[in-house]
Amino acid sequence: MTIRRMDHVSVVVDDLEAAKAFFLELGMELEGEAPIEGPEVDRLNGLDGIRVDIAMMRTPDGHGKLELTKFHTPTAVPAEPKNALGNTLGLRSIMFAVDDLDATVAGLRAHGAELVGEVVQYGNSYRLCYVFGPEGIIVALAEELG
């Protein structure tokens, strides 16, 4: 048995509007939004009284999806440490291929993004960087060279 595809990655955020704006600036498209709650959701997550709003974002090619989730109840639990670096256990980054790395970083800075390290050139293949995005998630950006 094998998987058919990776459907989406989910990120819990405190400010759903700011997170949507960040990923829209990156070039993702808003596929849809919905409130989610009910006994099935509670049982699925092993939590009681779940009430969330989600925004499903998709890449322009339609293959990658990102679910942004804002918990109203129960209260979201902050991750420790905030703005954890790449050697922290767990999901650390989501990478996107971009056309113009400098313009992308400039646009994301207007939405609060900060470079984790520096923009670097990796051989003759890529220019790369990591930025802290919404809720401290690391967003990796790669511009393919020539």
N, CA, C and O atoms as a MOPAC input file, in Angstrom:
PM7 MOZYME 1SCF
protein

 N      0.84800 1    -1.17500 1     0.00000 1
 C      0.00000 1     0.00000 1     0.00000 1
 C      0.89400 1     1.23900 1     0.00000 1
 O      1.90400 1     1.27600 1     0.70300 1
 N      0.52600 1     2.25300 1    -0.78700 1
 C      1.25500 1     3.51600 1    -0.82700 1
 C      0.28200 1     4.67000 1    -0.70400 1
 O     -0.91400 1     4.51700 1    -0.95600 1
 N      0.79900 1     5.82800 1    -0.31600 1
 C     -0.06800 1     7.00300 1    -0.26300 1
 C     -0.37800 1     7.47000 1    -1.67800 1
 O      0.37100 1     7.18100 1    -2.61100 1
 N     -1.46200 1     8.18000 1    -1.83400 1
 C     -1.84700 1     8.71100 1    -3.14000 1
 C     -1.25000 1    10.08600 1    -3.37900 1
 O     -0.86600 1    10.40600 1    -4.50400 1
 N     -1.16400 1    10.90900 1    -2.32900 1
 C     -0.60200 1    12.25600 1    -2.45100 1
 C     -0.50600 1    12.86100 1    -1.06000 1
 O     -1.12000 1    12.36700 1    -0.11500 1
 N      0.26400 1    13.92800 1    -0.94200 1
 C      0.22600 1    14.73200 1     0.27900 1
 C     -0.84100 1    15.78600 1     0.05100 1
 O     -0.74800 1    16.56100 1    -0.90100 1
 N     -1.84200 1    15.82900 1     0.89800 1
 C     -2.98700 1    16.71100 1     0.68100 1
 C     -2.69900 1    18.14200 1     1.10600 1
 O     -2.84500 1    19.06400 1     0.30400 1
 N     -2.29300 1    18.34300 1     2.35700 1
 C     -1.99400 1    19.69600 1     2.81900 1
 C     -1.20500 1    19.65000 1     4.12100 1
 O     -1.10200 1    18.61200 1     4.77500 1
 N     -0.65500 1    20.80100 1     4.47400 1
 C      0.01100 1    21.00800 1     5.75200 1
 C     -0.85500 1    21.99100 1     6.52300 1
 O     -1.35500 1    22.95900 1     5.94900 1
 N     -1.03800 1    21.75600 1     7.81100 1
 C     -1.85600 1    22.63500 1     8.64000 1
 C     -0.97400 1    23.42400 1     9.59900 1
 O     -0.06200 1    22.87700 1    10.21900 1
 N     -1.26200 1    24.72200 1     9.71000 1
 C     -0.54500 1    25.59900 1    10.62100 1
 C     -1.57600 1    26.30900 1    11.49000 1
 O     -2.49400 1    26.95000 1    10.97900 1
 N     -1.41900 1    26.19100 1    12.80500 1
 C     -2.30500 1    26.88900 1    13.73400 1
 C     -1.75600 1    28.29400 1    13.93700 1
 O     -0.58100 1    28.47100 1    14.25800 1
 N     -2.61500 1    29.29000 1    13.74600 1
 C     -2.20900 1    30.69100 1    13.85500 1
 C     -3.12100 1    31.42500 1    14.82200 1
 O     -4.26100 1    31.01700 1    15.04700 1
 N     -2.62300 1    32.49200 1    15.38200 1
 C     -3.43800 1    33.32500 1    16.26000 1
 C     -4.17700 1    34.39900 1    15.46600 1
 O     -5.33200 1    34.70700 1    15.76000 1
 N     -3.51400 1    34.96600 1    14.46200 1
 C     -4.10400 1    36.03400 1    13.65100 1
 C     -4.31700 1    35.50000 1    12.23700 1
 O     -3.41200 1    35.54100 1    11.40300 1
 N     -5.50700 1    35.00700 1    11.98300 1
 C     -5.81500 1    34.37900 1    10.69700 1
 C     -5.70500 1    35.37000 1     9.54600 1
 O     -5.18300 1    35.02500 1     8.48600 1
 N     -6.18300 1    36.58800 1     9.73500 1
 C     -6.13100 1    37.58000 1     8.66200 1
 C     -4.69500 1    37.92100 1     8.28800 1
 O     -4.37200 1    38.02800 1     7.10500 1
 N     -3.82900 1    38.09400 1     9.28400 1
 C     -2.42500 1    38.39900 1     9.00300 1
 C     -1.74200 1    37.22600 1     8.30500 1
 O     -0.93700 1    37.43100 1     7.39600 1
 N     -2.05500 1    35.99800 1     8.72100 1
 C     -1.46400 1    34.82100 1     8.08600 1
 C     -1.92300 1    34.69700 1     6.63600 1
 O     -1.12000 1    34.38100 1     5.75800 1
 N     -3.20600 1    34.94000 1     6.37700 1
 C     -3.69600 1    34.90300 1     4.99600 1
 C     -2.97700 1    35.95600 1     4.15500 1
 O     -2.55400 1    35.67400 1     3.03400 1
 N     -2.83800 1    37.16100 1     4.69100 1
 C     -2.17100 1    38.23800 1     3.95000 1
 C     -0.72500 1    37.86500 1     3.63300 1
 O     -0.24100 1    38.14200 1     2.53500 1
 N     -0.03500 1    37.24100 1     4.58000 1
 C      1.35000 1    36.81200 1     4.37700 1
 C      1.44400 1    35.83400 1     3.21500 1
 O      2.26600 1    36.01900 1     2.31800 1
 N      0.62000 1    34.80700 1     3.22000 1
 C      0.69800 1    33.78900 1     2.18200 1
 C      0.11700 1    34.25700 1     0.85300 1
 O      0.51800 1    33.75900 1    -0.19800 1
 N     -0.82200 1    35.20500 1     0.87600 1
 C     -1.27800 1    35.82900 1    -0.36900 1
 C     -0.14100 1    36.63200 1    -0.99100 1
 O      0.05500 1    36.59500 1    -2.20500 1
 N      0.60700 1    37.35400 1    -0.16400 1
 C      1.76400 1    38.11100 1    -0.64400 1
 C      2.79600 1    37.18200 1    -1.26700 1
 O      3.45500 1    37.54900 1    -2.24000 1
 N      2.93800 1    36.00400 1    -0.72300 1
 C      3.87800 1    35.02300 1    -1.25000 1
 C      3.42500 1    34.48500 1    -2.61000 1
 O      4.22900 1    33.93200 1    -3.36000 1
 N      2.14900 1    34.64700 1    -2.92200 1
 C      1.63300 1    34.19700 1    -4.21400 1
 C      0.64800 1    33.05000 1    -4.12800 1
 O      0.17300 1    32.55700 1    -5.15100 1
 N      0.33600 1    32.62000 1    -2.90300 1
 C     -0.66800 1    31.56700 1    -2.76400 1
 C     -2.05200 1    32.16600 1    -3.02300 1
 O     -2.23600 1    33.38200 1    -2.95900 1
 N     -3.00100 1    31.31300 1    -3.31100 1
 C     -4.37000 1    31.73300 1    -3.58300 1
 C     -5.28000 1    31.18700 1    -2.49300 1
 O     -5.07900 1    30.07700 1    -1.99900 1
 N     -6.27900 1    31.97500 1    -2.12400 1
 C     -7.26000 1    31.52400 1    -1.13500 1
 C     -8.25300 1    30.61300 1    -1.83300 1
 O     -9.00300 1    31.04800 1    -2.70700 1
 N     -8.25200 1    29.34100 1    -1.43700 1
 C     -9.16700 1    28.36300 1    -2.03000 1
 C    -10.53900 1    28.42900 1    -1.37000 1
 O    -11.56100 1    28.25700 1    -2.03400 1
 N    -10.56000 1    28.67900 1    -0.05700 1
 C    -11.82800 1    28.76100 1     0.64400 1
 C    -11.62500 1    28.93000 1     2.13100 1
 O    -10.53100 1    28.72200 1     2.65600 1
 N    -12.70000 1    29.31200 1     2.80500 1
 C    -12.68900 1    29.49900 1     4.26100 1
 C    -13.93500 1    28.84900 1     4.83400 1
 O    -14.97000 1    28.76600 1     4.17200 1
 N    -13.82100 1    28.38400 1     6.08200 1
 C    -14.97500 1    27.74500 1     6.71000 1
 C    -14.80200 1    27.69600 1     8.21900 1
 O    -13.68600 1    27.56100 1     8.72000 1
 N    -15.92400 1    27.80900 1     8.94900 1
 C    -15.88000 1    27.49300 1    10.37900 1
 C    -16.00200 1    25.98000 1    10.53200 1
 O    -16.73300 1    25.32700 1     9.78700 1
 N    -15.28800 1    25.43700 1    11.49500 1
 C    -15.31100 1    23.98800 1    11.73000 1
 C    -15.60700 1    23.74400 1    13.20500 1
 O    -14.96000 1    24.32700 1    14.07500 1
 N    -16.58700 1    22.87800 1    13.48900 1
 C    -16.90000 1    22.47800 1    14.85800 1
 C    -17.82900 1    21.27600 1    14.81300 1
 O    -18.33800 1    20.89900 1    13.75700 1
 N    -18.03500 1    20.68800 1    15.97600 1
 C    -18.97200 1    19.57900 1    16.06700 1
 C    -18.34900 1    18.36300 1    16.73100 1
 O    -17.13200 1    18.29200 1    16.90200 1
 N    -19.19800 1    17.39900 1    17.10600 1
 C    -18.72400 1    16.22700 1    17.82900 1
 C    -17.70200 1    15.39000 1    17.05900 1
 O    -16.79200 1    14.81400 1    17.65600 1
 N    -17.85100 1    15.32500 1    15.73600 1
 C    -16.88300 1    14.55700 1    14.94600 1
 C    -15.49900 1    15.19100 1    15.01000 1
 O    -14.48900 1    14.49500 1    15.11200 1
 N    -15.46500 1    16.52100 1    14.94900 1
 C    -14.19600 1    17.25200 1    15.01700 1
 C    -13.55800 1    17.04600 1    16.38600 1
 O    -12.34800 1    16.84300 1    16.48500 1
 N    -14.36800 1    17.09700 1    17.44100 1
 C    -13.86100 1    16.86400 1    18.79700 1
 C    -13.25000 1    15.46400 1    18.91400 1
 O    -12.15400 1    15.29700 1    19.44900 1
 N    -13.97000 1    14.47300 1    18.40900 1
 C    -13.48100 1    13.08800 1    18.50500 1
 C    -12.22000 1    12.88000 1    17.68000 1
 O    -11.29300 1    12.19800 1    18.11700 1
 N    -12.18700 1    13.46200 1    16.49500 1
 C    -11.02700 1    13.33200 1    15.61600 1
 C     -9.76800 1    13.89700 1    16.27500 1
 O     -8.69200 1    13.30800 1    16.17300 1
 N     -9.90700 1    15.04000 1    16.95200 1
 C     -8.75500 1    15.73500 1    17.54100 1
 C     -8.47900 1    15.36600 1    18.99100 1
 O     -7.43700 1    15.73100 1    19.53500 1
 N     -9.39800 1    14.64700 1    19.61900 1
 C     -9.21500 1    14.29700 1    21.01900 1
 C     -9.32000 1    15.50400 1    21.93900 1
 O     -8.70200 1    15.53000 1    23.00400 1
 N    -10.09000 1    16.49000 1    21.54000 1
 C    -10.32900 1    17.70600 1    22.32700 1
 C    -11.82800 1    17.95500 1    22.39500 1
 O    -12.56600 1    17.55000 1    21.49600 1
 N    -12.28400 1    18.61900 1    23.45600 1
 C    -13.70200 1    18.92800 1    23.59800 1
 C    -13.98600 1    20.37700 1    23.24100 1
 O    -13.20300 1    21.27100 1    23.56300 1
 N    -15.10300 1    20.60300 1    22.57900 1
 C    -15.58200 1    21.95100 1    22.30900 1
 C    -14.79000 1    22.71000 1    21.26100 1
 O    -14.65000 1    23.92900 1    21.35500 1
 N    -14.27100 1    22.00800 1    20.26800 1
 C    -13.48200 1    22.68200 1    19.23500 1
 C    -14.37200 1    23.59100 1    18.39500 1
 O    -15.43700 1    23.19900 1    17.91800 1
 N    -13.89100 1    24.81400 1    18.23800 1
 C    -14.50000 1    25.77400 1    17.31700 1
 C    -13.34800 1    26.53400 1    16.67300 1
 O    -12.64300 1    27.28900 1    17.34300 1
 N    -13.15900 1    26.33400 1    15.36900 1
 C    -12.06700 1    26.95700 1    14.64200 1
 C    -12.58700 1    27.58700 1    13.36000 1
 O    -13.67300 1    27.26100 1    12.88000 1
 N    -11.79500 1    28.48700 1    12.82700 1
 C    -11.97700 1    28.98300 1    11.46500 1
 C    -10.74900 1    28.53800 1    10.69400 1
 O     -9.62700 1    28.62000 1    11.19300 1
 N    -10.96700 1    28.06600 1     9.47000 1
 C     -9.83500 1    27.67700 1     8.63500 1
 C     -9.86400 1    28.47100 1     7.33300 1
 O    -10.91800 1    28.89100 1     6.85400 1
 N     -8.67600 1    28.65900 1     6.78500 1
 C     -8.51900 1    29.22000 1     5.44400 1
 C     -7.60700 1    28.25800 1     4.70000 1
 O     -6.49200 1    27.98800 1     5.14800 1
 N     -8.07000 1    27.74000 1     3.56900 1
 C     -7.26600 1    26.82700 1     2.76700 1
 C     -6.60600 1    27.64100 1     1.65500 1
 O     -7.27300 1    28.26600 1     0.83100 1
 N     -5.28000 1    27.61300 1     1.66100 1
 C     -4.48200 1    28.32200 1     0.66800 1
 C     -3.90700 1    27.28400 1    -0.29400 1
 O     -3.64300 1    26.14900 1     0.10300 1
 N     -3.71300 1    27.66900 1    -1.55700 1
 C     -3.10600 1    26.73900 1    -2.51300 1
 C     -2.06000 1    27.47000 1    -3.34600 1
 O     -2.14400 1    28.67700 1    -3.57300 1
 N     -1.08900 1    26.71300 1    -3.78500 1
 C     -0.05800 1    27.26800 1    -4.65900 1
 C     -0.66400 1    27.51200 1    -6.03900 1
 O     -1.65300 1    26.87400 1    -6.39800 1
 N     -0.08000 1    28.42800 1    -6.81700 1
 C     -0.64400 1    28.73700 1    -8.13100 1
 C     -0.76400 1    27.52600 1    -9.05300 1
 O     -1.64600 1    27.49500 1    -9.91200 1
 N      0.11200 1    26.52500 1    -8.89000 1
 C      0.01500 1    25.33800 1    -9.74300 1
 C     -1.06700 1    24.37000 1    -9.27700 1
 O     -1.36600 1    23.39100 1    -9.96100 1
 N     -1.65700 1    24.64500 1    -8.10300 1
 C     -2.74300 1    23.81800 1    -7.58900 1
 C     -2.32200 1    22.55500 1    -6.86900 1
 O     -3.17900 1    21.81500 1    -6.38700 1
 N     -1.02300 1    22.28300 1    -6.78100 1
 C     -0.55700 1    21.02300 1    -6.18500 1
 C     -0.27400 1    21.11900 1    -4.69000 1
 O     -0.39300 1    20.11300 1    -3.98900 1
 N      0.09000 1    22.27600 1    -4.18400 1
 C      0.41000 1    22.42300 1    -2.76800 1
 C     -0.68200 1    23.18600 1    -2.03400 1
 O     -1.20300 1    24.18200 1    -2.53400 1
 N     -1.02200 1    22.70600 1    -0.84100 1
 C     -2.05200 1    23.38200 1    -0.04600 1
 C     -1.56400 1    23.57700 1     1.37700 1
 O     -0.80200 1    22.77400 1     1.91400 1
 N     -2.02300 1    24.66200 1     1.96700 1
 C     -1.69600 1    25.02600 1     3.32900 1
 C     -2.99300 1    25.40700 1     4.02600 1
 O     -3.70400 1    26.30800 1     3.58200 1
 N     -3.30000 1    24.71200 1     5.12700 1
 C     -4.49600 1    25.03300 1     5.90200 1
 C     -4.08300 1    25.89800 1     7.07400 1
 O     -3.29000 1    25.47400 1     7.91500 1
 N     -4.61800 1    27.10800 1     7.13500 1
 C     -4.38700 1    28.00100 1     8.26500 1
 C     -5.56400 1    27.86400 1     9.20500 1
 O     -6.71200 1    28.02000 1     8.79000 1
 N     -5.29200 1    27.57400 1    10.47400 1
 C     -6.34500 1    27.28100 1    11.44800 1
 C     -6.26100 1    28.23000 1    12.62400 1
 O     -5.21500 1    28.34700 1    13.26200 1
 N     -7.37100 1    28.91500 1    12.91400 1
 C     -7.48300 1    29.80400 1    14.07600 1
 C     -8.42200 1    29.14800 1    15.08200 1
 O     -9.60800 1    28.97500 1    14.80400 1
 N     -7.89000 1    28.77800 1    16.26200 1
 C     -8.70500 1    28.18600 1    17.32100 1
 C     -9.40500 1    29.28400 1    18.12200 1
 O     -8.76800 1    30.22200 1    18.60100 1
 N    -10.73500 1    29.14900 1    18.25900 1
 C    -11.49200 1    30.00200 1    19.17400 1
 C    -11.64000 1    29.26500 1    20.50100 1
 O    -11.44700 1    29.84200 1    21.57100 1
 N    -11.99000 1    27.96600 1    20.41400 1
 C    -12.00900 1    27.09600 1    21.59300 1
 C    -11.54900 1    25.71500 1    21.16800 1
 O    -11.84800 1    25.29300 1    20.05100 1
 N    -10.83700 1    25.00300 1    22.01400 1
 C    -10.14100 1    25.52700 1    23.18300 1
 C     -9.00900 1    26.45800 1    22.74900 1
 O     -8.63700 1    26.50000 1    21.57600 1
 N     -8.48300 1    27.18700 1    23.69600 1
 C     -7.41400 1    28.13900 1    23.41700 1
 C     -6.19800 1    27.41600 1    22.84200 1
 O     -5.81100 1    26.34700 1    23.31400 1
 N     -5.60800 1    28.01700 1    21.81800 1
 C     -4.39100 1    27.45100 1    21.22700 1
 C     -3.26000 1    27.50500 1    22.24800 1
 O     -3.16500 1    28.43800 1    23.04500 1
 N     -2.41500 1    26.49500 1    22.20700 1
 C     -1.28600 1    26.38400 1    23.12200 1
 C     -0.03000 1    26.85600 1    22.39400 1
 O      0.28400 1    26.34300 1    21.32000 1
 N      0.69800 1    27.82900 1    22.96100 1
 C      1.89200 1    28.31700 1    22.26700 1
 C      2.99500 1    27.27100 1    22.21700 1
 O      3.19100 1    26.49600 1    23.15300 1
 N      3.71100 1    27.27200 1    21.09600 1
 C      4.86200 1    26.37600 1    20.94500 1
 C      6.06800 1    26.99500 1    21.64300 1
 O      6.20200 1    28.21800 1    21.69600 1
 N      6.90800 1    26.18200 1    22.15500 1
 C      8.12700 1    26.65100 1    22.81200 1
 C      9.32700 1    26.04800 1    22.12800 1
 O      9.24900 1    24.87400 1    21.76500 1
 N     10.38500 1    26.71000 1    21.92500 1
 C     10.50200 1    28.16300 1    22.08100 1
 C      9.94900 1    28.88400 1    20.85100 1
 O      9.93900 1    28.32600 1    19.75400 1
 N      9.49300 1    30.11700 1    21.03500 1
 C      8.98600 1    30.90800 1    19.91700 1
 C     10.14000 1    31.18400 1    18.96000 1
 O     11.27200 1    31.40300 1    19.39100 1
 N      9.85300 1    31.17200 1    17.68300 1
 C     10.87100 1    31.36900 1    16.63900 1
 C     12.01900 1    30.37200 1    16.77300 1
 O     13.18900 1    30.74100 1    16.67600 1
 N     11.67200 1    29.11000 1    16.99700 1
 C     12.67200 1    28.04500 1    17.09700 1
 C     13.42400 1    27.91500 1    15.78000 1
 O     12.85600 1    28.11100 1    14.70600 1
 N     14.67700 1    27.58900 1    15.87300 1
 C     15.51700 1    27.45500 1    14.68500 1
 C     15.40700 1    26.05800 1    14.07900 1
 O     14.67800 1    25.20600 1    14.58700 1
 N     16.12700 1    25.83900 1    13.00800 1
 C     16.01100 1    24.62500 1    12.21700 1
 C     16.40100 1    23.34200 1    12.90400 1
 O     16.03900 1    22.26300 1    12.43400 1
 N     17.13900 1    23.42100 1    14.01800 1
 C     17.53600 1    22.18500 1    14.70200 1
 C     16.55900 1    21.78600 1    15.80300 1
 O     16.87200 1    20.90800 1    16.60600 1
 N     15.38600 1    22.41000 1    15.85900 1
 C     14.35800 1    22.07300 1    16.83400 1
 C     13.52800 1    20.90700 1    16.29700 1
 O     13.15100 1    20.90100 1    15.12500 1
 N     13.24700 1    19.93200 1    17.14000 1
 C     12.46000 1    18.77700 1    16.71800 1
 C     11.07300 1    19.20200 1    16.23600 1
 O     10.50100 1    20.17400 1    16.72800 1
 N     10.55600 1    18.46800 1    15.28400 1
 C      9.21200 1    18.73000 1    14.77700 1
 C      9.25000 1    19.41600 1    13.42200 1
 O     10.32000 1    19.62900 1    12.85300 1
 N      8.07400 1    19.76000 1    12.91000 1
 C      7.95000 1    20.44400 1    11.63200 1
 C      8.61400 1    21.80400 1    11.72800 1
 O      8.23800 1    22.61000 1    12.57900 1
 N      9.58200 1    22.07800 1    10.88500 1
 C     10.33400 1    23.32200 1    10.99400 1
 C     10.14900 1    24.26900 1     9.83500 1
 O     10.20600 1    25.48300 1    10.02900 1
 N      9.92800 1    23.76200 1     8.63400 1
 C      9.83300 1    24.70500 1     7.52700 1
 C      8.94600 1    24.17100 1     6.40600 1
 O      8.70300 1    22.97200 1     6.27000 1
 N      8.48300 1    25.12500 1     5.61800 1
 C      7.76200 1    24.84400 1     4.39000 1
 C      8.53300 1    25.58100 1     3.30800 1
 O      8.76200 1    26.78400 1     3.43100 1
 N      8.94000 1    24.88600 1     2.24700 1
 C      9.73200 1    25.53200 1     1.19900 1
 C      8.89100 1    25.81500 1    -0.02900 1
 O      8.07200 1    25.00300 1    -0.46100 1
 N      9.12500 1    27.00700 1    -0.57800 1
 C      8.46600 1    27.43600 1    -1.80300 1
 C      9.52200 1    27.84700 1    -2.82200 1
 O     10.50500 1    28.50000 1    -2.47200 1
 N      9.32200 1    27.46600 1    -4.07800 1
 C     10.13800 1    27.95900 1    -5.17700 1
 C      9.54700 1    29.29700 1    -5.61200 1
 O      8.33600 1    29.41400 1    -5.79500 1
 N     10.40500 1    30.30700 1    -5.77800 1
 C      9.94500 1    31.64500 1    -6.16500 1
 C     10.71400 1    32.10700 1    -7.39700 1
 O     11.79700 1    31.60000 1    -7.69100 1
 N     10.14400 1    33.07800 1    -8.11700 1
 C     10.79300 1    33.62300 1    -9.30800 1
 C     11.87100 1    34.63900 1    -8.95500 1
 O     12.94000 1    34.64700 1    -9.56500 1
 N     11.59500 1    35.50200 1    -7.96700 1
 C     12.50000 1    36.59700 1    -7.61800 1
 C     12.62600 1    36.64300 1    -6.10200 1
 O     11.74700 1    37.15700 1    -5.41000 1
 N     13.72700 1    36.10200 1    -5.59200 1
 C     13.90400 1    35.97700 1    -4.15200 1
 C     13.91200 1    37.33800 1    -3.45800 1
 O     13.25900 1    37.51000 1    -2.42900 1
 N     14.63700 1    38.29700 1    -4.00700 1
 C     14.73500 1    39.60900 1    -3.35900 1
 C     13.37500 1    40.29700 1    -3.27600 1
 O     13.01800 1    40.84400 1    -2.23200 1
 N     12.62400 1    40.27300 1    -4.36400 1
 C     11.29700 1    40.89600 1    -4.36000 1
 C     10.35200 1    40.16800 1    -3.41300 1
 O      9.53400 1    40.79800 1    -2.74400 1
 N     10.46000 1    38.85300 1    -3.35500 1
 C      9.60600 1    38.07100 1    -2.45600 1
 C      9.89600 1    38.41700 1    -1.00600 1
 O      8.97300 1    38.64200 1    -0.22300 1
 N     11.16800 1    38.46100 1    -0.64400 1
 C     11.54500 1    38.80700 1     0.73700 1
 C     11.06800 1    40.21800 1     1.07100 1
 O     10.54000 1    40.44700 1     2.15900 1
 N     11.24600 1    41.16000 1     0.15700 1
 C     10.80300 1    42.54100 1     0.39800 1
 C      9.29100 1    42.58300 1     0.63500 1
 O      8.82300 1    43.26600 1     1.54600 1
 N      8.54000 1    41.86400 1    -0.17400 1
 C      7.08600 1    41.84600 1     0.00200 1
 C      6.66700 1    41.21800 1     1.31300 1
 O      5.73100 1    41.69000 1     1.95900 1
 N      7.35800 1    40.14700 1     1.71800 1
 C      7.01200 1    39.46100 1     2.96400 1
 C      7.41300 1    40.28400 1     4.18900 1
 O      6.75700 1    40.20800 1     5.22700 1
 N      8.49100 1    41.07200 1     4.07400 1
 C      8.88500 1    41.93700 1     5.20800 1
 C      7.77200 1    42.90600 1     5.57000 1
 O      7.60700 1    43.25300 1     6.73900 1
 N      7.00900 1    43.34400 1     4.57900 1
 C      5.87900 1    44.24100 1     4.83600 1
 C      4.79400 1    43.54900 1     5.66000 1
 O      3.91200 1    44.20800 1     6.21100 1
 N      4.86300 1    42.21200 1     5.74100 1
 C      3.90500 1    41.42800 1     6.52500 1
 C      4.56100 1    40.83700 1     7.76600 1
 O      4.05600 1    39.87000 1     8.33700 1
 N      5.67900 1    41.41400 1     8.18400 1
 C      6.31300 1    41.01900 1     9.43200 1
 C      7.37600 1    39.94900 1     9.33000 1
 O      7.92900 1    39.54800 1    10.35400 1
 N      7.68600 1    39.47000 1     8.13600 1
 C      8.70100 1    38.42400 1     7.98700 1
 C     10.07800 1    38.97300 1     8.33700 1
 O     10.40000 1    40.12500 1     8.04300 1
 N     10.88200 1    38.12400 1     8.97000 1
 C     12.26300 1    38.45900 1     9.28600 1
 C     13.14500 1    37.32000 1     8.79600 1
 O     12.78700 1    36.14900 1     8.92100 1
 N     14.31300 1    37.67500 1     8.23300 1
 C     15.25900 1    36.64100 1     7.82700 1
 C     15.72600 1    35.86900 1     9.04500 1
 O     15.98400 1    36.45800 1    10.09400 1
 N     15.84000 1    34.55000 1     8.91500 1
 C     16.39800 1    33.71200 1     9.97000 1
 C     17.91100 1    33.87300 1     9.98400 1
 O     18.51100 1    34.06900 1    11.04100 1
 N     18.51800 1    33.79200 1     8.82300 1
 C     19.96400 1    33.95300 1     8.66400 1
 C     20.20400 1    34.96200 1     7.56300 1
 O     19.82400 1    36.12700 1     7.68000 1
 N     20.84600 1    34.50400 1     6.47600 1
 C     21.14800 1    35.36600 1     5.34400 1
 C     20.62200 1    34.74800 1     4.07000 1
 O     20.32500 1    33.55400 1     4.02300 1
 N     20.50700 1    35.56200 1     3.03900 1
 C     20.26000 1    35.05200 1     1.69200 1
 C     21.60200 1    34.51700 1     1.20600 1
 O     22.60900 1    35.22400 1     1.25300 1
 N     21.61900 1    33.27000 1     0.73900 1
 C     22.87400 1    32.65800 1     0.29300 1
 C     22.69200 1    32.05400 1    -1.09400 1
 O     21.58500 1    31.70900 1    -1.50800 1
 N     23.81600 1    31.93800 1    -1.79600 1
 C     23.82000 1    31.23500 1    -3.06600 1
 C     24.40100 1    29.85700 1    -2.81600 1
 O     25.49400 1    29.72200 1    -2.26700 1
 N     23.66400 1    28.83700 1    -3.22300 1
 C     24.08700 1    27.45000 1    -3.04700 1
 C     24.62700 1    26.96200 1    -4.38400 1
 O     23.86800 1    26.61700 1    -5.29000 1
 N     25.94400 1    26.93900 1    -4.48900 1
 C     26.58100 1    26.54700 1    -5.74600 1
 C     26.11900 1    27.44100 1    -6.87100 1
 O     25.94700 1    28.64600 1    -6.69000 1
 N     25.91900 1    26.84800 1    -8.03400 1
 C     25.40500 1    27.59100 1    -9.18100 1
 C     23.93900 1    27.27800 1    -9.44000 1
 O     23.41300 1    27.54900 1   -10.51900 1
 N     23.28300 1    26.70000 1    -8.42600 1
 C     21.92200 1    26.20700 1    -8.62700 1
 C     20.82700 1    27.10300 1    -8.07000 1
 O     19.83000 1    27.36000 1    -8.74500 1
 N     21.00700 1    27.58100 1    -6.83400 1
 C     19.91900 1    28.27800 1    -6.14100 1
 C     20.42300 1    29.45600 1    -5.32400 1
 O     21.57000 1    29.48100 1    -4.87800 1
 N     19.54100 1    30.42800 1    -5.13800 1
 C     19.65500 1    31.41500 1    -4.06500 1
 C     18.58000 1    31.00700 1    -3.06900 1
 O     17.44300 1    30.73200 1    -3.45300 1
 N     18.93800 1    30.96700 1    -1.79400 1
 C     18.04000 1    30.44800 1    -0.75900 1
 C     18.00600 1    31.37600 1     0.44400 1
 O     18.95800 1    32.11000 1     0.70800 1
 N     16.90100 1    31.33200 1     1.16500 1
 C     16.83800 1    31.96400 1     2.48100 1
 C     15.69000 1    31.35500 1     3.26100 1
 O     14.80600 1    30.70000 1     2.70800 1
 N     15.73100 1    31.59100 1     4.56200 1
 C     14.64500 1    31.22300 1     5.46200 1
 C     14.13300 1    32.50800 1     6.09700 1
 O     14.92100 1    33.37300 1     6.47800 1
 N     12.81700 1    32.63400 1     6.21200 1
 C     12.21800 1    33.74900 1     6.93700 1
 C     11.27300 1    33.19100 1     7.99000 1
 O     10.66100 1    32.14000 1     7.80200 1
 N     11.16400 1    33.91700 1     9.10900 1
 C     10.13300 1    33.58000 1    10.08100 1
 C      8.82300 1    34.14600 1     9.56400 1
 O      8.70000 1    35.34900 1     9.33300 1
 N      7.84700 1    33.26600 1     9.38500 1
 C      6.52400 1    33.67000 1     8.94300 1
 C      5.56800 1    33.70400 1    10.11700 1
 O      5.99700 1    33.83600 1    11.26300 1
 N      4.26300 1    33.58400 1     9.84300 1
 C      3.26200 1    33.61700 1    10.91500 1
 C      3.54300 1    32.56100 1    11.97900 1
 O      3.88400 1    31.42100 1    11.66400 1
 N      3.39600 1    32.95300 1    13.23400 1
 C      3.55000 1    32.07200 1    14.39900 1
 C      4.92600 1    31.43400 1    14.48000 1
 O      5.08400 1    30.37600 1    15.09000 1
 N      5.93500 1    32.07000 1    13.86400 1
 C      7.30200 1    31.58200 1    13.96500 1
 C      7.63500 1    30.43500 1    13.03000 1
 O      8.74900 1    29.91400 1    13.07300 1
 N      6.67900 1    30.02300 1    12.17000 1
 C      7.00300 1    28.95400 1    11.22700 1
 C      8.08200 1    29.44700 1    10.27200 1
 O      8.04800 1    30.59800 1     9.83500 1
 N      9.02600 1    28.59300 1     9.95000 1
 C     10.08100 1    28.96400 1     9.01800 1
 C      9.58500 1    28.70700 1     7.59500 1
 O      9.20000 1    27.59200 1     7.24400 1
 N      9.60500 1    29.76800 1     6.78600 1
 C      9.24700 1    29.65400 1     5.38600 1
 C     10.54300 1    29.73000 1     4.59200 1
 O     11.23300 1    30.74900 1     4.60300 1
 N     10.86300 1    28.64100 1     3.90400 1
 C     12.07200 1    28.56100 1     3.09300 1
 C     11.72400 1    29.00900 1     1.68200 1
 O     10.68300 1    28.64200 1     1.13500 1
 N     12.61300 1    29.80800 1     1.10300 1
 C     12.39900 1    30.32200 1    -0.23900 1
 C     13.59200 1    29.96800 1    -1.11200 1
 O     14.73800 1    30.09600 1    -0.68200 1
 N     13.32900 1    29.52300 1    -2.33800 1
 C     14.39300 1    29.12300 1    -3.25400 1
 C     14.14800 1    29.71000 1    -4.62600 1
 O     13.07800 1    29.54600 1    -5.21200 1
 N     15.18000 1    30.41000 1    -5.13800 1
 C     15.14000 1    30.93000 1    -6.50600 1
 C     16.15700 1    30.13300 1    -7.31900 1
 O     17.35000 1    30.13600 1    -7.01600 1
 N     15.67000 1    29.45000 1    -8.35300 1
 C     16.55100 1    28.66800 1    -9.20300 1
 C     17.34700 1    29.60500 1   -10.10400 1
 O     16.78900 1    30.53300 1   -10.68900 1
 N     18.64300 1    29.36300 1   -10.21300 1
 C     19.50300 1    30.20500 1   -11.03300 1
 C     19.62800 1    29.64200 1   -12.44200 1
 O     19.67500 1    28.42900 1   -12.65000 1
 N     19.68000 1    30.56000 1   -13.40000 1
 C     19.92500 1    30.33700 1   -14.78900 1
 C     19.57800 1    29.06800 1   -15.37400 1
 O     19.78400 1    28.86300 1   -16.57000 1

